[in-house]
Amino acid sequence: MAGIKERVSQVDMETYGPLLALIVLVVVSSFASPYFLKWRNITNVLRQISYTGTIALGMTFVIISGGIDLSVGSMTAFVGGVVVIMVNYFGGGLLAILVAILVGLLMGAAAGAFNGLIITKGKVAPFIVTLGTWGMFRSLTLYISGAGEFRSTSNLFPQLGMGYFLRIPIPVWILLGLTVFYSILLNRTKFGRYVCAVGSNERVAEYSAINSQRIKFYTYILTGLNVGITAVLLSSRLNSINPTTAGSGFELDAIAAVIIGGTMLSGGSGSIFGTLIGAVILGIVSNMLNLLGVSPYLQGTVRGLVIIGAVLIQRQRG
Amino acid sequence: MTESLVKTHSVAKEFSGVRVLDDISIEVSEGEIFGIIGENGAGKSTLIKILNGIYQPTEGEIYFDGEEIERMDPFRAKEIGISTIPQEFNLVEHLNVYENIFLGQEHEQKRLLLNRKKMKKLTSELMDELQAEISPVAPIGDLSVAQKQMVEIAKALAYESRLLIMDEPTTVLTANEIRILFDLMRDLSDRGVTIIYISHKLREVKEICDRVMVLRDGDFVGLYHTEEVSEHEMANMMVGRELNQMFPEVSFPQPETAMEVHGMSEGELVEDVTFSLKKGEILGFFGLVGAGRTELAETIIGVRDRTAGTIKVQDERVEIDSPRDAVKSGIAYLPEDRQNTGILTNFDLPSNVTLISLGKYIKNLLIDRKKELEQTKEYIDEFHIRTPSIRARLETLSGGNQQKVSLVKSLDTEPEIFIFDEPTRGIDVSAKMDIFNFINELVRSGISVIFISSELEEIIGMCNRVAVMREGRITGILEGDEINEEQIMYHATGLEERAVQ
């Protein structure tokens, strides 16, 4: 019976480990800096993480199914650029913005479908395919922009990304809403169950009459769709997209959030709420480094260490 | 015959308490060709894995060239001149022929660079000796199965072996290739190389071996000079055991035909298989390793792409291109390889049970967890599935209970036709009996069963008819009195022509 007890506590660690880490981090941070618990600081942190956090929700499905998507950062810039072009093209009014949002979401989904198609039909490793499209999307963005910035002329567009509802930034509401939605999708629907099955053992899934290639394909579309949402919010917040820097490093943050949130890199199971917590943890770490005056150049190092640490902890559990 | 080269004294092997080999003492002389025969699971492979150091014996000693080998391991075995041609290929697909042959024993020049020229030349010489037209630089991936076998043989010959162990080397070879191999074996034997030869093909054993040892269920049955024993006697000794009361009473099928398979082929693995299955019938499929039974089942359910053939279910032609189509046509499959194709070990019980039939549990787009749990609870009671809790992950269950879950998972699709592939492999006796009883209940309720097994006892005890396969083909479909050990083994080993006489 000891074995079963261990199993239970292990499941608990998977579920509550990230939450526990978050609580410790919040407590430590509030002592380390008096500004940390200020409402303005908290909403800032949450807004910051809403971009990569939204992408990370989609990435959770991809990673659970046994894949990876490295192209999300460049894809964000690419879709963001197109969104800005659309806003300008249709005159910057409300209708223009709605059309731009729709195009942005479709473009994101289509870009994800492109990744998914090559991975499933071409049977190329996801790492390679999305490394390739990572380069492609960035290059296409630069080409379309002519190396200048995509700048929106609309006064209305920034309202979306800058706006608040009940004192909480709109992108944060969207992130929270999507978290609930995707959590249900993962835990309560046939699709979610199949994603876990494919990641757990693709052959068993195939023998169990599951179309595993199609399931994988859908996870990339889902991630692309979320990239589309992020691209809309990001371009709206800045009212512009810088083709060189927009979305750069998003893949690292998104994958990190998924792993810190307790989803196994080897696939098969995972948690959407865990991913949200992972994204918040990353945001707070970054925020604290700023508040404590650590050189911004060192942030990448710290983030990298956090990811590697999270994987090491996973390894020990497995 | 001169003095003995290999000797084992009371060798035994246990795996987690189960004795798979017991009290085996053999003495093989230098230059002898020594045969070992036995059914699947008789302990032949275990014995040779002890000899070449892959397994450590639980009890007993091994002597080589008069000296006791305290601790044999694969490196030691290679060092003292033992090489093995394994049953399953051990070749690196993306390297070419000579690179494989010299893998781990590359010839070098000036201790830095590989001496490719020398290795290619030696490879050509080996291939000439084997009369095989295989280029030393051909990639392994491009070779046929028979050619790969030749490369395996060449690889073993490349070492200066004193003992050569061959585990079913002829399964994939043609008659001509077998003749070349046998000539070579005789030549090696004349040069003092000892050969241990394992085969299911009794005719070959009689032809090439000096002596033959029979194993059954891990026990020594007998040791004979091959000229003193007939193939018939060998077959009897391999299977000779009584049936016991493990099996429920055989029920009789109904007259309607449930399924017809016509001309089913999958490359060279399954060739032109035709049979029909009656409603409520248990049709057994017997064959030795590599006979193509699993491949046939996988072709029927659409895991493999058929190259020819048609399937009719209840007199209607069905197109099955994937397991999804099979489920729709009312065909369920219990896979042979539970861990890799049957269950998800990190999923809990209910999620495994409903994995194929999840559609039934969807209410308003969401999974009805309550229904899932209730159904799982019913199955746990009905099938005596022992589990720490209803939500336990499958990895915490024993093999027999995992097998029951795998079975329930297929059953939950409410099939008309159920294909069982080695349903009792590696599970304990009580779980076996549960499964036999379950299959019996299935056919009584009008479901038709295809029962693939390598256990003769099960095949004889359970089935209405028995199809015997060899080399991808059905060599006979036996009924009534024909269902006995001798007849089945004759068809399985390719002796049926003589059995008729």
HADDOCK unambig.tbl for C-alpha pairs under 7 A between the chains (distance, minus, plus):
assign (segid A and resid 188 and name CA) (segid B and resid 366 and name CA) 5.36 0.50 0.50
assign (segid A and resid 188 and name CA) (segid B and resid 367 and name CA) 5.36 0.50 0.50
assign (segid A and resid 189 and name CA) (segid B and resid 365 and name CA) 6.52 0.50 0.50
assign (segid A and resid 189 and name CA) (segid B and resid 366 and name CA) 4.82 0.50 0.50
assign (segid A and resid 189 and name CA) (segid B and resid 367 and name CA) 5.47 0.50 0.50
assign (segid A and resid 190 and name CA) (segid B and resid 358 and name CA) 6.87 0.50 0.50
assign (segid A and resid 190 and name CA) (segid B and resid 367 and name CA) 6.65 0.50 0.50
assign (segid A and resid 200 and name CA) (segid B and resid 344 and name CA) 6.69 0.50 0.50
assign (segid A and resid 201 and name CA) (segid B and resid 344 and name CA) 6.66 0.50 0.50
assign (segid A and resid 203 and name CA) (segid B and resid 340 and name CA) 6.55 0.50 0.50
assign (segid A and resid 203 and name CA) (segid B and resid 341 and name CA) 5.57 0.50 0.50
assign (segid A and resid 204 and name CA) (segid B and resid 340 and name CA) 6.11 0.50 0.50
assign (segid A and resid 204 and name CA) (segid B and resid 341 and name CA) 4.12 0.50 0.50
assign (segid A and resid 204 and name CA) (segid B and resid 342 and name CA) 5.62 0.50 0.50
assign (segid A and resid 204 and name CA) (segid B and resid 343 and name CA) 6.32 0.50 0.50
assign (segid A and resid 204 and name CA) (segid B and resid 344 and name CA) 6.81 0.50 0.50
assign (segid A and resid 207 and name CA) (segid B and resid 323 and name CA) 6.10 0.50 0.50
assign (segid A and resid 207 and name CA) (segid B and resid 341 and name CA) 6.15 0.50 0.50
assign (segid A and resid 208 and name CA) (segid B and resid 323 and name CA) 6.93 0.50 0.50
assign (segid A and resid 208 and name CA) (segid B and resid 355 and name CA) 6.67 0.50 0.50
assign (segid A and resid 208 and name CA) (segid B and resid 356 and name CA) 5.09 0.50 0.50
assign (segid A and resid 209 and name CA) (segid B and resid 323 and name CA) 4.67 0.50 0.50
assign (segid A and resid 209 and name CA) (segid B and resid 324 and name CA) 4.36 0.50 0.50
assign (segid A and resid 209 and name CA) (segid B and resid 356 and name CA) 6.05 0.50 0.50
assign (segid A and resid 210 and name CA) (segid B and resid 324 and name CA) 6.95 0.50 0.50
